[in-house]
Amino acid sequence: MKELFPKHPYRTHGGAPVPHCKNTAHAETRVMPPPAVVTLPMTQHIGAPCTPVVKKGDHVYVGTKVADSTAYVSAPIHASVSGTVKEIAKVMMPGGQMVDAVVIESDGLMERDPAIQPPAEIKTKQQLAQAARDSGLVGLGGAGFPAHAKLNVPEDKNIDTLIVNVAECEPYITSDHREALENGKNVLTGIYKIKEILGVHRVLIAIEDNKPDAIEALRKIADDPQMDPNDEVRVLPLHARYPQGAEKVLVQACTGRKVPAGGLPADVGCLVMNIASVSFFASYMKTGMPLTLKRVTVDGSAVTNPQNVIVPIGTKIAELMEFCGGYKEEPKKIIMGGPMMGVAVTSDELPILKQNNGILAFGEREAHLMEPTDCIRCGRCVAACPMHLVPTKLEKYAERKDVAMLKQLDIMTCMECGCCSYSCPANRRIVQAIRLGKFYVKKENAKK
């Protein structure tokens, strides 16, 4: 029996009514000129870091592969400018770890690698996954999971639903919104290639209902019989409630299915891909140009001209900010990503990474943290948790470093969405405590 298209989203648990702050949604994306130098860290995705395949003094073109890994969960890295490899340096990532990075000095020519060609005709699942790997594609919604590992669906998994994630539930971030408005036909092209190879006959473009213009634009394309002759692609507006874009929450909202703890969407017949990932893949199939550019939302109270910018990967945050008019006040906090799940960085000298979809800079007032007080056991964090966890207990046992209890309470199921901290009237640092708790669990597991 053919699965029906839902007329309304299914109910999900928890979440938080965060402010939208979509200040850049209605301004066309601008393209930033290439910088004089780009820095490409070897860790730009979930999984194993890459190893440089170039050395100091080598000439590279735009799209030249500069790093790769033999690990399955990894993705190659490509030069975003043409020029000369200046050095293989050490850089500190947002999480504090030191990694190698390929530093390229641009020659200003932006010459495309002459070896680049569109991939050969893609007819099988293996060819689809290989093309995704060759392109260097990782989840562009912020997760950074290598796309080929997601597209290489195990034979024992029957995927009947492709969900294109346009939820973009984080405050401020509008890069996916602009992708829907500016590259809608490209998105449909990518969808049709993926659904054809995987044999999927139900595609849901899931988008929060606070983006009516994007919903209208996507519906016009999806409802076009020339683009969708079998009527297998539909737009599903979702209630605007954070964290609607999280994979497990999104699967339940779109299909009513619950991904089991420790499981993946494929376990319940779903494949979830970000709209920018789908759109990029369509471009790659036409041109063969790997992932070298990224659309990034630049916003926050310290930014002079908030906007969406297409920027070469490896560009320093400081140069991106300069392109946006610089800082109008001293930034007290700079965040890679959104304010809920993003990571605060210590310096704007860090480079833009593949999975960055936003850079936010806030002044003193917005960056100020409220002092935590004692837990009043109101239960708001429990009600807000989309994973049905008990954040108060996770915080308590993380502070005690009680690994056995943390495991019993399924701490690794936590996706660190921040709904618990946002909902807490006592301003408890719950997410930070949970991250520490996860560290203790991983450290204990590593001993075995």
C-alpha positions as CSV (number, residue, x, y, z in Angstrom):
1,M,0.0,0.0,0.0
2,K,1.3,3.4,-1.0
3,E,2.1,5.6,2.0
4,L,-0.2,8.6,2.1
5,F,1.0,12.2,2.3
6,P,0.2,13.8,5.7
7,K,-2.0,16.9,5.5
8,H,-0.7,18.1,8.8
9,P,2.4,17.4,10.8
10,Y,2.2,14.7,13.5
11,R,2.5,15.8,17.2
12,T,6.0,15.7,18.8
13,H,7.0,16.0,22.4
14,G,8.6,19.0,24.1
15,G,10.5,21.8,22.4
16,A,10.6,25.5,23.1
17,P,9.0,28.6,21.6
18,V,12.2,30.4,20.9
19,P,12.1,33.8,19.2
20,H,12.6,33.7,15.4
21,C,14.8,36.8,14.8
22,K,14.9,36.0,11.1
23,N,16.3,39.4,10.2
24,T,18.0,38.4,7.0
25,A,15.3,36.3,5.4
26,H,14.2,38.8,2.8
27,A,17.5,40.0,1.5
28,E,19.2,38.4,-1.5
29,T,22.4,36.5,-0.8
30,R,25.6,38.4,-1.6
31,V,28.8,36.7,-2.9
32,M,32.0,37.6,-1.1
33,P,35.2,38.1,-3.1
34,P,37.8,35.4,-2.4
35,P,40.2,36.3,0.4
36,A,44.0,36.4,0.0
37,V,44.5,33.4,2.2
38,V,42.2,30.4,3.2
39,T,42.8,28.0,6.0
40,L,41.3,24.5,5.6
41,P,41.2,22.5,8.9
42,M,41.4,18.7,8.6
43,T,38.3,18.3,10.8
44,Q,35.2,19.7,9.0
45,H,32.7,16.9,9.5
46,I,31.6,14.2,12.0
47,G,34.0,11.3,11.8
48,A,37.7,10.8,11.1
49,P,39.9,13.8,10.3
50,C,41.5,14.0,6.9
51,T,45.2,14.0,6.2
52,P,46.8,16.5,3.8
53,V,47.6,15.2,0.3
54,V,49.5,18.3,-0.7
55,K,52.6,19.9,0.7
56,K,54.1,23.4,1.1
57,G,54.8,25.0,-2.2
58,D,52.3,22.9,-4.2
59,H,50.1,24.8,-6.7
60,V,46.4,24.1,-6.4
61,Y,43.3,25.2,-8.3
62,V,39.7,25.8,-7.1
63,G,38.4,22.3,-6.5
64,T,41.7,20.5,-6.2
65,K,41.6,17.8,-3.5
66,V,43.9,18.9,-0.7
67,A,43.1,16.3,2.0
68,D,41.4,12.9,2.4
69,S,41.0,9.9,4.7
70,T,40.7,6.2,4.2
71,A,38.1,6.1,7.0
72,Y,34.5,5.4,5.9
73,V,32.9,8.2,8.0
74,S,35.0,11.1,6.5
75,A,34.9,13.3,3.5
76,P,37.6,14.9,1.3
77,I,38.5,18.6,1.5
78,H,39.1,20.7,-1.6
79,A,40.8,24.0,-2.2
80,S,38.4,27.0,-2.3
81,V,40.9,29.3,-4.1
82,S,43.6,28.8,-6.6
83,G,47.2,29.5,-5.5
84,T,50.0,28.0,-3.6
85,V,50.0,25.9,-0.4
86,K,51.7,28.3,2.1
87,E,52.1,25.8,4.9
88,I,50.5,22.9,6.9
89,A,49.8,24.6,10.1
90,K,48.1,23.8,13.5
91,V,44.9,25.5,14.3
92,M,42.6,25.4,17.3
93,M,39.0,24.3,16.5
94,P,36.0,25.7,18.3
95,G,36.0,22.7,20.6
96,G,39.5,23.5,21.7
97,Q,41.3,20.6,19.9
98,M,44.4,21.3,17.8
99,V,44.3,20.0,14.2
100,D,46.3,20.3,11.1
101,A,45.2,22.7,8.4
102,V,46.2,23.4,4.8
103,V,46.9,27.1,4.4
104,I,46.6,28.3,0.8
105,E,47.8,31.7,-0.5
106,S,45.5,32.8,-3.3
107,D,46.9,33.9,-6.7
108,G,43.7,36.0,-7.3
109,L,42.8,34.0,-10.5
110,M,40.3,31.6,-9.0
111,E,41.2,29.1,-11.8
112,R,39.1,25.9,-11.8
113,D,41.0,22.6,-11.6
114,P,41.2,21.4,-15.2
115,A,40.7,17.8,-14.1
116,I,37.2,18.5,-12.8
117,Q,34.4,16.9,-14.7
118,P,30.8,16.1,-13.9
119,P,30.5,12.6,-12.5
120,A,29.7,9.8,-15.0
121,E,26.0,8.7,-15.3
122,I,24.7,7.7,-11.9
123,K,22.5,4.6,-12.0
124,T,23.2,2.7,-8.8
125,K,23.1,3.4,-5.0
126,Q,26.9,2.7,-4.9
127,Q,27.5,5.3,-7.7
128,L,25.3,7.8,-5.9
129,A,27.2,7.4,-2.6
130,Q,30.5,7.6,-4.4
131,A,29.6,10.8,-6.2
132,A,28.6,12.3,-2.8
133,R,31.9,11.3,-1.3
134,D,33.9,12.6,-4.3
135,S,32.1,16.0,-4.0
136,G,33.2,16.4,-0.3
137,L,29.6,16.9,0.7
138,V,28.7,16.8,4.4
139,G,25.4,17.8,6.1
140,L,25.1,21.5,5.3
141,G,22.4,22.2,7.9
142,G,25.1,22.2,10.6
143,A,25.5,18.5,11.6
144,G,28.4,17.9,9.2
145,F,27.7,14.1,8.8
146,P,29.3,12.8,5.5
147,A,26.6,12.6,2.9
148,H,27.9,9.4,1.3
149,A,27.5,7.5,4.5
150,K,23.9,8.5,4.7
151,L,23.1,7.8,1.0
152,N,24.8,4.4,1.1
153,V,21.6,2.8,2.6
154,P,22.2,-0.8,3.9
155,E,20.4,-3.5,1.9
156,D,18.3,-4.5,4.9
157,K,16.8,-1.0,5.2
158,N,13.8,-0.1,3.0
159,I,13.6,3.7,2.5
160,D,10.1,4.7,1.5
161,T,10.3,8.4,2.5
162,L,12.8,11.2,1.7
163,I,12.5,14.2,4.0
164,V,14.1,17.4,2.8
165,N,14.9,19.5,5.9
166,V,14.0,23.2,5.5
167,A,12.8,23.6,9.1
168,E,15.6,26.0,10.0
169,C,14.3,26.3,13.5
170,E,17.3,28.0,15.1
171,P,16.8,31.8,15.7
172,Y,18.6,34.2,13.3
173,I,19.7,31.5,10.7
174,T,18.1,32.0,7.3
175,S,20.6,30.4,4.9
176,D,18.2,27.5,4.0
177,H,15.3,30.0,3.6
178,R,17.4,31.8,0.9
179,E,18.3,28.5,-0.7
180,A,14.6,27.7,-1.1
181,L,13.9,31.1,-2.6
182,E,16.9,31.3,-4.8
183,N,17.6,27.8,-6.0
184,G,14.2,26.0,-5.8
185,K,14.5,24.3,-9.2
186,N,18.0,23.0,-8.3
187,V,16.5,21.5,-5.1
188,L,13.9,19.6,-7.1
189,T,16.6,18.4,-9.5
190,G,18.5,17.0,-6.6
191,I,15.4,15.4,-5.1
192,Y,14.5,13.6,-8.3
193,K,18.0,12.1,-8.7
194,I,18.1,10.9,-5.2
195,K,14.5,9.5,-5.2
196,E,15.1,7.8,-8.6
197,I,18.2,6.0,-7.5
198,L,16.9,5.0,-4.0
199,G,13.5,4.1,-5.4
200,V,11.6,6.4,-3.1
201,H,8.1,7.5,-4.0
202,R,7.2,9.9,-1.2
203,V,9.2,13.1,-0.7
204,L,8.2,15.6,2.0
205,I,9.8,19.0,1.9
206,A,9.5,19.9,5.6
207,I,9.5,23.6,6.3
208,E,8.4,25.7,9.3
209,D,5.3,27.8,8.7
210,N,7.2,31.0,9.6
211,K,8.5,31.0,6.0
212,P,5.4,31.6,3.9
213,D,7.3,33.0,0.9
214,A,9.6,29.9,0.8
215,I,6.6,27.6,1.2
216,E,4.9,29.3,-1.8
217,A,8.0,29.1,-3.9
218,L,8.6,25.5,-3.2
219,R,5.0,24.5,-3.8
220,K,4.9,26.2,-7.2
221,I,7.8,24.0,-8.2
222,A,6.8,20.8,-6.5
223,D,3.2,21.2,-7.9
224,D,4.4,21.7,-11.4
225,P,3.5,18.5,-13.4
226,Q,6.5,18.9,-15.5
227,M,8.8,19.0,-12.5
228,D,6.8,16.4,-10.5
229,P,4.8,14.3,-13.0
230,N,3.8,11.6,-10.6
231,D,2.9,13.9,-7.8
232,E,5.4,12.3,-5.4
233,V,6.9,15.5,-3.9
234,R,4.9,17.6,-1.5
235,V,5.6,20.5,0.8
236,L,4.6,19.9,4.4
237,P,4.4,23.1,6.6
238,L,5.5,22.5,10.2
239,H,4.6,24.3,13.4
240,A,7.4,26.8,14.2
241,R,8.7,25.3,17.3
242,Y,12.3,24.5,18.2
243,P,14.0,21.9,17.6
244,Q,11.7,21.0,14.7
245,G,14.8,20.5,12.4
246,A,16.4,17.8,14.5
247,E,16.4,14.6,12.6
248,K,14.5,12.4,15.0
249,V,12.0,15.2,15.8
250,L,11.5,15.8,12.1
251,V,10.9,12.2,11.2
252,Q,8.2,12.0,13.9
253,A,6.6,15.3,12.8
254,C,6.5,14.2,9.1
255,T,5.6,10.5,9.4
256,G,4.5,9.8,13.0
257,R,7.3,7.2,13.3
258,K,9.7,7.2,16.2
259,V,13.4,6.6,15.6
260,P,14.5,4.2,18.4
261,A,17.1,5.3,20.9
262,G,20.6,4.9,19.3
263,G,18.9,4.4,16.0
264,L,18.9,6.3,12.7
265,P,16.0,7.5,10.5
266,A,16.8,4.6,8.1
267,D,15.7,2.3,10.8
268,V,12.1,3.6,10.3
269,G,12.3,3.9,6.5
270,C,13.3,7.5,6.3
271,L,16.2,9.5,4.8
272,V,16.7,13.1,5.9
273,M,18.7,15.5,3.9
274,N,19.2,19.3,4.4
275,I,17.9,21.4,1.5
276,A,21.3,23.0,0.9
277,S,22.9,19.5,0.7
278,V,20.3,18.4,-1.9
279,S,20.8,21.6,-3.9
280,F,24.5,21.4,-3.8
281,F,24.5,17.8,-5.0
282,A,22.4,18.8,-8.0
283,S,25.0,21.4,-8.9
284,Y,27.8,18.9,-8.5
285,M,26.1,16.4,-10.8
286,K,26.0,19.2,-13.5
287,T,29.4,20.7,-13.0
288,G,31.6,18.3,-11.1
289,M,32.8,21.2,-8.8
290,P,33.2,19.9,-5.3
291,L,32.2,21.7,-2.1
292,T,34.2,24.9,-1.9
293,L,31.6,27.6,-1.1
294,K,29.1,28.0,1.7
295,R,26.1,30.2,2.3
296,V,26.4,31.7,5.8
297,T,24.0,33.9,7.7
298,V,25.9,36.7,9.4
299,D,23.8,38.4,12.1
300,G,23.7,39.6,15.7
301,S,23.6,42.9,17.5
302,A,27.3,43.5,17.0
303,V,27.1,43.2,13.2
304,T,26.8,46.4,11.1
305,N,25.1,44.8,8.0
306,P,23.5,41.4,8.8
307,Q,23.1,39.4,5.6
308,N,23.5,36.0,3.9
309,V,26.9,35.6,2.2
310,I,28.3,33.0,-0.1
311,V,31.9,32.6,1.1
312,P,34.8,30.4,0.2
313,I,35.3,27.7,2.8
314,G,38.4,28.6,4.9
315,T,37.9,32.3,4.9
316,K,38.6,33.9,8.3
317,I,35.5,35.0,10.3
318,A,37.1,38.4,10.7
319,E,37.2,38.9,6.9
320,L,33.6,37.8,6.5
321,M,32.6,40.3,9.2
322,E,34.6,43.0,7.4
323,F,32.6,42.2,4.2
324,C,29.4,42.8,6.3
325,G,30.6,46.3,7.4
326,G,32.6,45.2,10.4
327,Y,31.4,45.4,14.0
328,K,29.2,48.2,15.2
329,E,30.2,47.5,18.8
330,E,32.7,45.2,20.4
331,P,31.5,41.6,20.1
332,K,31.3,39.9,23.5
333,K,30.3,36.6,22.0
334,I,30.8,35.1,18.5
335,I,28.9,31.9,17.8
336,M,29.4,29.4,15.0
337,G,25.8,28.3,14.2
338,G,22.7,29.3,16.0
339,P,22.3,30.6,19.6
340,M,20.7,27.3,20.7
341,M,23.2,24.7,19.4
342,G,26.0,26.7,18.1
343,V,29.5,26.9,19.6
344,A,31.0,30.1,21.0
345,V,34.5,30.8,19.6
346,T,37.3,32.6,21.2
347,S,38.6,34.4,18.2
348,D,37.4,35.7,14.8
349,E,40.6,34.4,13.3
350,L,39.0,31.0,13.0
351,P,38.0,29.9,9.4
352,I,34.6,29.2,8.0
353,L,34.0,25.4,7.9
354,K,31.9,23.3,5.6
355,Q,29.1,22.8,8.0
356,N,28.8,26.4,9.2
357,N,25.4,27.9,8.3
358,G,25.7,31.0,10.5
359,I,28.1,33.3,12.3
360,L,26.5,35.4,15.0
361,A,28.2,38.2,16.9
362,F,26.5,39.8,20.0
363,G,27.3,42.8,22.1
364,E,27.4,43.1,25.9
365,R,23.6,43.1,26.5
366,E,22.8,39.9,24.5
367,A,26.0,38.1,25.5
368,H,25.4,38.6,29.3
369,L,24.7,35.3,31.1
370,M,22.3,35.2,34.0
371,E,23.7,33.7,37.2
372,P,22.2,30.3,38.0
373,T,20.3,29.7,41.1
374,D,19.1,26.5,42.9
375,C,16.8,24.1,41.0
376,I,13.2,24.6,42.1
377,R,12.1,21.2,40.7
378,C,9.4,22.8,38.4
379,G,9.8,20.2,35.8
380,R,10.0,22.6,32.8
381,C,13.2,21.1,31.5
382,V,11.5,17.6,31.5
383,A,8.5,18.9,29.7
384,A,10.7,20.6,27.1
385,C,13.0,17.7,26.3
386,P,12.1,16.3,22.9
387,M,14.0,13.0,23.8
388,H,11.9,12.3,26.9
389,L,14.9,12.6,29.2
390,V,15.1,14.0,32.7
391,P,17.7,16.8,32.4
392,T,17.7,17.6,36.1
393,K,19.0,14.1,36.9
394,L,21.5,14.2,34.1
395,E,22.9,17.4,35.4
396,K,23.1,16.0,39.0
397,Y,24.9,12.8,38.0
398,A,27.2,14.6,35.6
399,E,28.3,16.8,38.5
400,R,28.9,13.7,40.5
401,K,30.7,12.0,37.6
402,D,28.4,9.0,38.2
403,V,28.9,7.2,34.9
404,A,26.7,4.2,35.8
405,M,23.7,6.5,36.5
406,L,24.4,8.6,33.4
407,K,24.2,5.5,31.2
408,Q,21.1,4.3,33.0
409,L,19.5,7.7,32.3
410,D,20.4,7.4,28.5
411,I,22.6,10.5,28.5
412,M,24.0,9.7,25.1
413,T,20.4,10.1,23.6
414,C,20.6,13.8,24.4
415,M,21.1,15.8,21.3
416,E,22.1,19.0,23.2
417,C,19.4,21.1,21.7
418,G,19.3,23.4,24.7
419,C,15.5,23.3,25.3
420,C,16.1,22.4,28.9
421,S,18.4,25.3,29.6
422,Y,16.2,27.7,27.7
423,S,13.1,26.6,29.7
424,C,14.9,26.7,33.1
425,P,13.7,29.6,35.3
426,A,16.7,29.1,37.5
427,N,19.2,29.6,34.6
428,R,20.9,26.3,35.3
429,R,23.8,25.4,33.0
430,I,22.1,22.1,32.1
431,V,23.5,21.5,28.6
432,Q,27.1,22.2,29.7
433,A,26.7,19.7,32.5
434,I,25.3,17.1,30.1
435,R,28.2,17.6,27.7
436,L,30.6,17.0,30.6
437,G,28.6,13.9,31.5
438,K,28.9,12.6,27.9
439,F,32.7,13.2,28.1
440,Y,32.8,11.0,31.3
441,V,30.8,8.2,29.6
442,K,33.0,8.3,26.5
443,K,36.2,8.3,28.6
444,E,34.9,5.3,30.6
445,N,33.9,3.4,27.5
446,A,37.4,4.0,26.0
447,K,39.0,2.1,28.8
448,K,37.1,-1.1,27.9
